[in-house]
Amino acid sequence: MRILVTGGAGFIGSALVRYLVTDVGAEVLTVDKLTYAGNLNSLRAVESASNHRFLQADICDAAAMNEAFESFRPDRVMHLAAESHVDRSITGAADFIETNVIGTFTLLEAARRYWSALPSEQKDAFRFLHVSTDEVYGSLGDDGLFEEVTPYDPSSPYSASKAASDHLATAWQRTYGLPVVISNCSNNYGPYHFPEKLIPLIILNALDRKPLPIYGTGANVRDWLYVDDHAKALHLIASRGRVGEKYNVGGRNERRNVDVVKRICQILDQLRPDGTPHEQLIQYVTDRPGHDARYAIDATKLETELDWRAEENFDTGIEKTVQWYLENEWWWRPLRDGVYSGQRLGTLETTDED
Ligand SMILES: NC(=O)c1ccc[n+]([C@@H]2O[C@H](COP(=O)([O-])OP(=O)(O)OC[C@H]3O[C@@H](n4cnc5c(N)ncnc54)[C@H](O)[C@@H]3O)[C@@H](O)[C@H]2O)c1
């Protein structure tokens, strides 16, 4: 099995590549532009594996994508490359439209060109898995869950760009017959998570005894999914998911942001006690504009049709995650000292520096 993975140097992509190369034994080509969020250190575990190679390329570059398809000749594409941080999309939407919309279009076209010329047996077996987010569905009230049939209602430039890319992927299946499957997953967490996202930011700020920022009152609810559970779900969906279908992926682990932060503080109080409880570092800050109140996934289709279950619950997953950051300063310290040191992103307030 030859799998082309885009965005494989990112958080979820690297978990997927490590899983495909080490556990599944697939031949993998990782295609990644290496933006600020891409990191070859996340692929260190597979760097000398004979069944993995890496190509630094932009998915918006049609010639590079055509060349990647022609030379690698994949049986399957798993498309994860994206601009992924909501806060950055608020102050800089252009990169999100470029990569998430134009990039997905470019990749779909390269895949279609290559797939059209395949012999019929390989053509039938070919799959293009488009990896998306539950944020395309907008925000839930206190009750209810996102299902595959929930109408799209994105709030942020990020989720709007992902929604656009989902529609393109669906259209390429319906119009051209490209064998596309789509997955929409909830918030991931786990090792190798770039420190701008809530969970690693809180862990690393707490270790540095810096303020722990919580947007608004911290009542926003997210449905947390351990990244290795997601990687396994993606492989399953790409292998056995039905063409033209969508699959929601979620761990049935809803938590309020404030409770996530407090849990991390409690774990650090045990693992790295330093006299004062880490909770004292919590600071409530101005909310994110357009902040969705609640996301929660109904994963029944994935569970019943493909027999998938999350192996980690939030309590086991968050302990593993905190432990990983404590043991892997080599990975995160250069990021904290370099590309991102924990400053607030995505605020619309102007400052003296603007
Ligand atoms: N993180 C989550 O909780 C979450 C939840 C649901 C869905 N998703 C989706 O999963 C996918 C992966 O998310 P992630 O959290 O790993 O993101 P990430 O930001 O950690 O990684 C994205 C990767 O894509 C690469 N990339 C960006 N622009 C590119 C371009 N133009 N060409 C080639 N490579 C490019 C980056 O270098 C990086 O390695 C995304 O499509 C995202 O929308 C993420």
The ligand as an ORCA input file, in Angstrom:
! r2SCAN-3c Opt
* xyz 0 1
  N      -5.903     19.820     15.493
  C      -7.182     19.543     15.587
  O      -7.709     19.464     16.697
  C      -7.993     19.277     14.337
  C      -9.326     18.950     14.518
  C     -10.082     18.660     13.388
  C      -9.498     18.684     12.125
  N      -8.207     19.037     11.983
  C      -7.651     19.040     10.621
  O      -6.621     18.070     10.580
  C      -5.582     18.498      9.710
  C      -4.267     18.505     10.445
  O      -4.372     19.374     11.576
  P      -3.129     19.611     12.541
  O      -3.659     20.018     13.846
  O      -2.194     18.487     12.457
  O      -2.479     20.878     11.828
  P      -1.001     21.482     11.964
  O      -1.144     22.950     11.824
  O      -0.301     20.926     13.159
  O      -0.236     20.884     10.682
  C      -0.508     21.306      9.383
  C       0.642     20.846      8.492
  O       0.333     21.238      7.147
  C       1.500     21.818      6.577
  N       1.085     22.794      5.563
  C       0.451     23.980      5.779
  N       0.244     24.607      4.594
  C       0.743     23.795      3.617
  C       0.823     23.886      2.214
  N       0.355     24.951      1.555
  N       1.393     22.852      1.530
  C       1.877     21.768      2.183
  N       1.850     21.646      3.521
  C       1.274     22.644      4.227
  C       2.248     22.472      7.734
  O       3.622     22.665      7.455
  C       1.984     21.459      8.851
  O       2.994     20.469      8.872
  C      -6.009     19.863      9.179
  O      -6.585     19.688      7.924
  C      -7.024     20.342     10.190
  O      -7.954     21.207      9.597
  C      -7.440     19.338     13.071
*
